[in-house]
Amino acid sequence: MSPWVAKREDATLYVANFGIEYSDGSVMILTHAYDDIREQKQSDVYTQTLHQLFETAGLPVPAISSKELSSKKLADVSLLILPYAANMDSNTESIILSYVKNGGKLLASFSLPPAVAEILGVKQSGYIQQSYPGEFSSFRLTTAPAPNMPNEAKQSSWGIM
């Protein structure tokens, strides 16, 4: 999930028909503990927003801090959500790599440590700044859209990851 902001002000994102279709285990949100105050605030915003989204949908999902994370605590977790995984510490990265190698599933946004991206088969190209105004002004489908889905979604961004 990656909503884009058109302006630097409060906005509301509406998500319809959100729910768990099938689950054979538990879901958990990973919160990160950063030394850098700015990075911690950024992480907290992403994590709290996602946590509230689940709560509002009636899907309480527990969160665990990266400081408390262990392979044992992930043993019964079928989906680990990483709302903000930038600059992950090596211990957390190692636990997540082990989790994925043992069949665990991840839902991640923003960016991933290179080793985690590699094991998932995700190619990260890094930050790309727009080369002309409006270059990233919309998302356009290359195949036929699902029923009631538009062919194009407008957005405002000065860069992508």
C-alpha positions in Angstrom: 0.0 0.0 0.0 1.5 3.3 -1.0 -0.7 6.3 -1.1 0.9 9.4 -2.5 0.4 12.9 -1.2 -0.5 15.8 -3.5 0.1 18.5 -0.8 1.9 18.5 2.5 -1.3 18.6 4.6 -3.5 16.2 6.4 -5.4 14.0 4.0 -7.8 11.0 4.2 -7.3 7.7 2.4 -10.4 5.7 2.0 -10.1 1.9 1.6 -13.2 -0.1 0.8 -13.9 -3.7 1.4 -10.8 -4.3 3.4 -10.5 -7.6 5.2 -8.7 -10.9 5.6 -9.9 -13.3 2.9 -7.9 -16.3 4.3 -5.6 -16.8 7.2 -3.8 -19.8 8.5 -2.0 -18.1 11.3 -1.4 -14.8 12.9 -0.4 -11.4 11.5 2.0 -9.0 13.2 3.3 -5.5 12.5 7.0 -4.8 13.1 7.8 -1.4 14.6 11.4 -0.2 14.3 13.5 1.5 17.0 15.9 4.1 15.5 18.6 6.2 17.1 17.9 9.0 14.6 14.9 11.0 15.9 13.7 12.0 12.4 13.8 8.5 11.1 11.9 7.3 14.3 9.2 9.9 13.7 8.8 8.7 10.1 8.7 5.1 11.1 6.1 5.9 13.8 3.8 7.7 11.4 3.8 4.8 8.9 3.3 2.2 11.6 0.6 4.0 13.5 -1.3 4.7 10.3 -1.3 1.1 9.3 -2.2 -0.1 12.8 -5.2 2.3 12.8 -6.3 1.1 9.4 -6.4 -2.4 10.7 -8.2 -1.4 13.9 -10.8 0.6 12.1 -11.5 -2.3 9.8 -12.1 -4.5 12.9 -8.9 -6.4 12.4 -6.7 -6.0 15.5 -3.1 -6.7 14.6 -0.5 -6.8 17.3 2.8 -4.9 16.9 6.2 -6.0 18.0 9.3 -3.8 18.3 12.5 -4.6 16.5 14.2 -4.6 19.9 11.9 -7.5 21.1 11.9 -9.4 17.8 13.2 -13.0 17.8 12.8 -16.1 15.6 10.8 -17.7 18.5 8.3 -14.8 18.5 7.8 -15.2 14.8 7.3 -19.0 14.9 3.5 -18.8 14.6 3.3 -15.6 12.5 2.1 -16.3 8.9 2.4 -12.6 7.8 4.9 -10.0 9.1 4.1 -6.5 8.0 7.0 -4.0 7.6 5.4 -0.5 7.3 8.8 1.2 7.3 11.9 -0.9 6.8 14.5 1.7 5.9 18.0 1.4 7.5 17.1 -1.8 9.4 19.7 -3.0 11.9 21.6 -6.2 11.1 20.0 -8.3 13.9 16.5 -7.5 12.7 17.5 -8.1 9.1 19.0 -11.5 10.1 15.8 -12.6 11.9 13.6 -11.5 9.0 15.9 -13.4 6.5 15.5 -16.5 8.6 11.7 -16.0 8.9 11.4 -15.7 5.1 13.7 -18.7 4.4 11.4 -20.8 6.7 8.3 -19.9 4.7 7.3 -16.6 6.4 5.5 -14.0 4.3 6.2 -10.3 4.3 4.1 -7.2 3.4 6.5 -4.3 3.1 6.4 -0.7 2.0 8.9 2.0 1.4 12.2 0.1 1.1 14.0 -3.1 2.1 17.5 -3.9 3.1 19.3 -5.4 0.0 19.6 -8.9 1.4 15.8 -9.0 2.2 14.9 -7.6 -1.2 17.1 -10.2 -2.8 15.6 -13.2 -1.1 12.1 -11.9 -2.0 13.1 -11.4 -5.6 12.4 -7.7 -5.4 14.5 -5.4 -7.6 15.0 -2.0 -6.0 16.2 0.8 -8.3 16.6 3.4 -5.6 15.1 6.9 -5.6 14.3 8.4 -9.0 13.6 12.1 -9.1 11.3 13.4 -11.8 13.1 14.6 -14.9 10.3 17.0 -15.8 7.2 18.4 -14.0 4.4 15.9 -14.0 6.5 12.8 -15.0 5.0 10.9 -12.1 1.5 12.5 -12.4 -0.5 9.3 -12.7 -0.5 5.5 -12.6 -1.6 4.0 -15.9 -2.6 0.4 -16.5 -0.9 -1.6 -19.2 -3.6 -4.3 -19.2 -7.4 -4.2 -18.9 -8.6 -2.9 -15.5 -10.6 -4.9 -13.1 -14.4 -4.1 -13.1 -15.1 -0.5 -11.9 -11.4 0.3 -11.8 -10.2 3.4 -13.8 -7.5 3.1 -16.4 -5.5 5.9 -14.8 -5.1 7.2 -11.2 -3.8 10.7 -10.7 -1.2 11.5 -8.1 1.4 14.2 -7.3 5.0 13.2 -6.7 8.4 14.6 -7.2 10.1 11.2 -7.1 9.6 7.5 -6.7 11.4 4.6 -5.0 
